[in-house]
Amino acid sequence: MAKPFSFEVLAIDGKARRGVIDMPRGEIRTPAFMPVGTGGTVKTMYMDQVRGVGADIILGNTYHLMLRPGAERVARLGGLHEFARWPHPILTDSGGFQVMSLSKLRKLTEKGVTFRSHIDGAPYEMSPERSIEIQGLLDSDIQMQLDECTALPAELKEIERAMELSLRWAERCKTAFGDQPGKAMFGIVQGGDNAALRVRSAQALSEMGLKGYAVGGLAVGEPQAVMLEMLDITCPELPADKPRYLMGVGTPDDILKSVARGIDMFDCVMPTRAGRHGLAYTRRGKVNLRNARHADDPRPLDEESDCPAARDYSRAYLHHLVRSQEALAAMLLTWNNLSYYQKLMQDIRAAIETQTFEARGAEITEGWARGDI
Ligand SMILES: CN(C)CCSCc1cc(N)cc2c(=O)[nH]c(N)nc12
């Protein structure tokens, strides 16, 4: 019998929680940042490097993997962990968000979504049941319900319709997921920027007794203040003994302020995408290596970092690689950025453990916010 999924809160500082999720494939230290591995790869990284920077869990993506190479094919090859050689926990998004943002000719009904692949135009349909089936074929450890994320700004009746549909889909996903002790299916709170709809969604999902809860429908272009206000409203309505995952977030400042409101898990393409575009995150601020002012700078990105990409290469060399569009540029900057994000989470976890998060948490990212240095 696989050991069951468990979440334990080890320390609290204000509303910030230091916890640990225990799963058969390993522990997840929270607050956690999950590197994005959309197509079964954290772009430009070897999986042992991803582990080496301190990641306990990565993200996979149902939409991309069902289109290519196909969920049944991944299952035949032993599942996503075997396929991508990542033996630790994997969380997969349900695919609905990506269908609405990437696919063509999409049609959404009570049954689910039909769409055409953005790769070859082939027709597909994704129901709550099919999404859970695909995530099962991938052997995903934490599976997300199929939901409808409303782009903001939106009419109240539109936000309500999508939130109510997502609740009905959560019930169907819970039924389809059944009882899998070593795995978890998370519900996703919707409700846009409307307090009453957020409360209704969070309360209804809490009554379903799920193993974890995501806050969706945010990081869709709304101001940070609106996102944070929705967290102030939503988190108190979710069970205190279950993990909370804020989807698609965010900058170091977003993460700090969301941990302070009770969020435990994060994912964002920023560190990996920025790495591919010549942008380095450091504890003293962002460094745009495309900028010519780095051409003669012998300094590394961060001489105190334990990441070789940050400590052993001059900015001049990194600038040269970026300007020359060398593959190594993306590799080194992605490595640096993921290392920075994991160090950020490690500092946040330590601050909560030592009860210094509320008082001094802002110092953890004050350098980053300073901008290009
Ligand atoms: C790479 N990541 C961005 C992908 C995983 S998170 C994708 C994602 C991001 C955001 N902002 C909102 C939602 C949402 O409301 N629902 C779902 N299912 N996914 C979401």
The ligand as an SDF file (V2000), in Angstrom:
LIG
                    3D

 20 21  0  0  0  0  0  0  0  0999 V2000
    3.3460   26.9030  -16.4490 C   0  0  0  0  0  0  0  0  0  0  0  0
    2.2610   27.3310  -15.5710 N   0  0  0  0  0  0  0  0  0  0  0  0
    1.8880   28.7020  -15.8670 C   0  0  0  0  0  0  0  0  0  0  0  0
    1.1830   26.3900  -15.8530 C   0  0  0  0  0  0  0  0  0  0  0  0
    0.5060   25.9330  -14.6210 C   0  0  0  0  0  0  0  0  0  0  0  0
   -0.4480   27.1330  -13.9010 S   0  0  0  0  0  0  0  0  0  0  0  0
   -1.5130   27.6210  -15.2110 C   0  0  0  0  0  0  0  0  0  0  0  0
   -2.5110   28.5910  -14.6600 C   0  0  0  0  0  0  0  0  0  0  0  0
   -2.1120   29.8830  -14.4300 C   0  0  0  0  0  0  0  0  0  0  0  0
   -3.0280   30.8210  -13.9380 C   0  0  0  0  0  0  0  0  0  0  0  0
   -2.6230   32.1080  -13.7380 N   0  0  0  0  0  0  0  0  0  0  0  0
   -4.3550   30.4660  -13.6240 C   0  0  0  0  0  0  0  0  0  0  0  0
   -4.7710   29.1360  -13.8370 C   0  0  0  0  0  0  0  0  0  0  0  0
   -6.1110   28.7010  -13.5520 C   0  0  0  0  0  0  0  0  0  0  0  0
   -6.9950   29.4760  -13.1170 O   0  0  0  0  0  0  0  0  0  0  0  0
   -6.4200   27.4020  -13.7840 N   0  0  0  0  0  0  0  0  0  0  0  0
   -5.5040   26.5250  -14.2670 C   0  0  0  0  0  0  0  0  0  0  0  0
   -5.8820   25.2390  -14.4500 N   0  0  0  0  0  0  0  0  0  0  0  0
   -4.2270   26.8740  -14.5360 N   0  0  0  0  0  0  0  0  0  0  0  0
   -3.8450   28.1800  -14.3440 C   0  0  0  0  0  0  0  0  0  0  0  0
  1  2  1  0
  2  3  1  0
  2  4  1  0
  4  5  1  0
  5  6  1  0
  6  7  1  0
  7  8  1  0
  8  9  1  0
  8 20  2  0
  9 10  2  0
 10 11  1  0
 10 12  1  0
 12 13  2  0
 13 14  1  0
 13 20  1  0
 14 15  2  0
 14 16  1  0
 16 17  1  0
 17 18  1  0
 17 19  2  0
 19 20  1  0
M  END
$$$$
